[in-house]
Amino acid sequence: MQQEKVAHGEYINHLNKEGCVVDEDTIASVKGIFDLSFFTQVFKKKYGDQPIITFQENCFTFNDSIRESLVRNDYFKTMVLDILLSAKEKMKNMNVNNH
């Protein structure tokens, strides 16, 4: 979240470092969640019908609205960071339980 955009290769390297699955199908699913193509039209509309994260020029970046909220709204930024940290902890617990 310290960078405005993250290159695809850098994203994959970070996922590898964290022990995440990085095969093509998994990355395609993640992109589908980010750009909302994973969801039905009803859920797309529920989520604002706007991609959460876009993938352009081989880089991931938050959409303009989210980027602006991260800069201007400390509470929003805290909530997003909490979601990311919670997901990271959940992944660690899943890895421990699977081994």
C-alpha positions in Angstrom: 0.0 0.0 0.0 3.0 2.3 0.1 3.3 2.2 -3.7 0.8 3.6 -6.2 1.2 0.6 -8.4 2.8 -2.8 -8.2 4.4 -4.6 -11.2 3.0 -8.0 -12.0 6.5 -9.7 -11.4 6.9 -7.9 -8.1 3.4 -9.0 -7.0 4.3 -12.7 -7.9 7.6 -12.5 -6.1 5.9 -11.1 -3.0 3.3 -13.9 -3.1 6.0 -16.5 -3.5 7.9 -15.0 -0.5 4.7 -15.2 1.6 4.2 -18.9 0.6 1.1 -18.3 -1.5 -0.1 -20.3 -4.5 0.9 -18.5 -7.7 -0.1 -20.8 -10.5 -1.9 -19.2 -13.6 -5.4 -20.4 -12.5 -5.0 -18.9 -9.1 -3.7 -15.6 -10.4 -6.5 -15.4 -13.0 -9.0 -16.0 -10.1 -7.5 -13.2 -8.1 -7.6 -10.8 -11.1 -11.2 -11.8 -11.6 -12.0 -10.8 -8.0 -10.1 -7.5 -8.4 -11.8 -6.5 -11.6 -15.1 -8.0 -10.5 -15.4 -10.3 -13.6 -15.5 -13.2 -11.1 -18.9 -12.0 -9.8 -22.4 -12.1 -11.3 -24.0 -8.8 -12.4 -26.0 -8.5 -9.1 -22.8 -8.6 -7.1 -20.9 -6.3 -9.4 -23.7 -3.8 -8.9 -23.6 -4.3 -5.1 -19.8 -3.6 -5.1 -20.2 -0.4 -7.2 -19.7 -2.0 -10.6 -16.1 -0.7 -10.6 -13.0 -2.7 -10.4 -11.3 -2.7 -7.0 -7.9 -3.0 -8.5 -7.1 -2.5 -12.2 -4.4 -4.3 -14.2 -2.9 -2.0 -16.8 0.6 -1.9 -18.4 1.6 -5.0 -16.5 0.9 -3.3 -13.1 -1.8 -3.6 -10.4 -3.3 -0.4 -9.0 -6.3 0.5 -6.9 -9.1 2.3 -8.7 -9.1 6.1 -8.5 -11.8 6.2 -5.8 -10.0 3.8 -3.5 -6.7 5.5 -4.1 -8.2 8.8 -3.2 -9.9 7.4 -0.1 -6.6 5.8 1.1 -4.9 9.3 0.9 -7.7 11.4 2.4 -9.5 9.1 4.9 -7.3 7.7 7.7 -10.2 5.5 9.0 -10.6 3.9 5.5 -6.9 3.3 5.3 -6.9 1.7 8.7 -9.8 -0.6 7.7 -8.0 -1.7 4.5 -4.8 -2.4 6.3 -6.8 -4.4 8.9 -8.3 -6.5 6.1 -4.9 -7.1 4.6 -3.3 -8.1 7.9 -6.3 -10.3 8.8 -6.0 -12.1 5.4 -2.3 -12.6 5.9 -2.8 -14.1 9.4 -5.6 -16.3 8.1 -3.3 -17.6 5.3 -0.6 -18.4 7.9 -3.2 -20.4 9.9 -4.3 -22.2 6.8 -0.6 -23.1 6.0 -0.1 -24.4 9.5 -3.2 -26.5 9.4 -2.3 -27.9 6.0 1.1 -29.1 7.1 
